[in-house]
Amino acid sequence: MSQVGTLSVAITGDNSGLNSAIQGADHQLGGFRETVGKIGVAIAGVFAVKKIADFVSNSIKLFTEFESATSTMFASMGRILTDEEKDRIIADIREISEAYGIAAVEVTRAADSITDLGVPVEELNAFLATSAELAKVLGTDIGATAPALARTIQGLGGDWERLTEVADTFFAVADAGQVEIGQLETTFAKLLPVAKDMGLPFSDLAAHVTAVAQQGIPARTAISGLQGALDELSDTKSKIGELFQTLTGTSFTEFIAAGHSLGEAFAVLRTNAEETGTPVTQLFTNIEAGKMVLATTGEQARLVNA
């Protein structure tokens, strides 16, 4: 194969540059060019190669990995897909790959991971696009964000149409301060079962976590405080549980079941603290729980209701 000196080729999903670069190469490249045109996969990066042979060898390896990942993904989807469906999915993967500069094979593997978690084919593109954007915001990879979103929605009963609601919460917390995707997932994995038992909607939890994060309080601290507050308030034998029942004439769990919000419950405690001169933080055993109440009531309540 002919020497070409040092060749720098950027493959970004538009294969016109690639075609012109290898147009005069040996006939052995014909099959590779056909593969490029057929798959149309986007691979971001600049390859400096001394020989066309080296470039072709590395590129074929990447395309082979993509084809293998695609086959695995289709096999795990629970039903036989039509050629039209497969073509559409591959086109969607290519578009996301180009838009976010993520290797198509990585997008495909992420797709495989979330279909295993139950994400339906119809929701796949939206899930991948949202996961890619979240990965960009958090500075991580789509292989981490996609399953984290999927598992969180599983915790909400597998209502995949709630992707936007969950993603918006993740985005809001991420924008408010440094947080890892694992922390976000773990956070809601702990809170959702507790909230479900109390009848608290996800939107209520999300609003409080976001409001606290926007004040520069670390997500981990916010979650610890919220979980501590819920645990103590739901325990009718705890000091704060007894106080809440005295103030409202009902237990915290019954208060929420009657249609009241978490913000209203916290407001009851804030008002009592101001009237009695007792700091809210002293009402709870967990000091972070008291800080959560302070950070989401009074003037800060506007952040919860924003």
URWOZI-V456741 format. One record per residue. SS is DSSP state (h for helix, s for strand, l for the rest). OMEGA is omega in radians with two decimals (999 if undefined). Layout:
# URWOZI-V456741
SS OMEGA
SS OMEGA
This chain:
# URWOZI-V456741
l -3.00
l 3.09
s -3.14
s -3.09
s 3.11
s -3.09
s 3.08
s -3.10
s 3.08
s 3.13
l -3.06
l -3.13
l 3.06
l -3.00
l -3.13
h 3.13
h 3.13
h -3.13
h -3.11
h -3.10
h -3.06
h -3.04
l -3.08
l -3.10
l -3.11
l -3.11
h 3.14
h -3.12
h -3.07
h -3.14
h 3.13
h 3.12
h 3.13
h 3.11
h 3.12
h -3.11
h -3.10
h -3.06
h 3.13
l -3.07
l -3.12
l 3.09
l -3.11
l 3.09
l 3.11
s -3.11
s 3.04
s -3.08
s 3.13
s -3.13
s 3.05
h -3.10
h 3.13
h -3.14
h -3.12
h -3.11
h -3.14
h -3.10
h 3.11
h 3.11
h 3.14
h 3.13
h 3.10
h 3.10
h 3.13
h -3.14
h 3.13
h 3.13
h 3.12
h 3.13
h 3.12
h -3.14
h -3.12
h -3.12
h -3.07
l -3.02
l 3.01
l 3.08
l 3.14
l -3.13
l 3.06
l 3.09
h 3.13
h 3.12
h 3.13
h 3.13
h -3.13
h -3.14
h 3.12
h 3.11
h 3.12
h 3.13
h 3.12
h -3.11
h 3.12
h 3.12
h -3.14
h -3.05
h -3.04
h 3.12
l 3.13
l 3.11
l -3.09
h -3.14
h 3.11
h 3.08
h -3.13
h 3.12
h 3.07
h 3.10
h 3.13
h -3.10
h -3.08
h 3.02
h 3.05
h 3.14
l 3.05
l 3.13
l -3.12
l -3.13
h -3.08
h -3.10
h -2.99
h -3.08
h 3.13
h 3.13
h -3.10
h 3.14
h 3.13
h 3.14
h 3.12
h 3.12
h 3.13
h 3.11
h 3.12
h -3.12
h -3.07
h -3.12
l 3.13
l -3.08
l -3.08
h 3.10
h 3.09
h -3.06
h -3.08
h 3.11
h 3.12
h 3.08
h -3.10
h -3.13
h 3.10
h 3.13
h 3.01
h 3.13
h 3.10
l 3.11
l 3.10
l 3.08
l -2.99
h 3.11
h 3.12
h 3.13
h -3.10
h -3.14
h -3.13
h -3.12
h 3.13
h 3.10
h 3.10
h 3.14
h -3.10
h 3.13
h -3.14
h -3.14
h -3.06
h -3.12
l -3.10
l 3.12
l 3.13
l -3.12
h 3.11
h 3.11
h 3.13
h -3.12
h -3.14
h 3.13
h -3.06
h 3.06
h 3.11
h -3.04
h -3.01
h 3.12
h 3.13
h -3.13
h -3.14
h 3.14
h -3.11
h -3.11
l 3.12
l 3.12
l 3.12
h -3.10
h 3.14
h 3.09
h -3.09
h -3.11
h -3.13
h 3.12
h -3.13
h -3.12
h -3.14
h 3.14
h -3.13
l 3.11
l 3.09
l 3.11
l -3.12
l -3.11
h -3.12
h 3.12
h 3.13
h -3.11
h 3.12
h 3.13
h -3.12
h 3.13
h 3.12
h 3.13
h -3.13
h -3.13
h -3.08
h -3.13
h -3.10
h 3.10
l -3.06
l 3.14
l 3.11
l -3.12
h -3.11
h 3.10
h 3.12
h 3.14
h -3.12
h 3.13
h 3.10
h -3.10
h -3.04
h -3.10
l 3.14
l 3.12
l 3.14
h -3.13
h 3.11
h 3.12
h 3.13
h -3.13
h -3.14
l 3.08
l 3.12
l -3.13
l 3.08
h 3.11
h 3.12
h 3.12
h 3.13
h -3.14
h 3.10
h -3.12
h -3.14
h -3.14
h 3.13
h -3.14
h -3.13
h -3.11
h -3.10
h -3.12
l 3.12
l 3.13
l -3.14
h -3.10
h 3.12
h 3.14
l -3.09
l 3.01
l 3.11
l -3.08
h 3.12
h 3.10
h 3.10
h 3.11
h 3.10
h 3.12
h 3.13
h -3.05
h -3.09
l 3.11
l -3.11
h 3.14
h -3.12
h 3.13
h 3.14
h 3.12
h 3.12
h -3.06
l -3.09
l 999
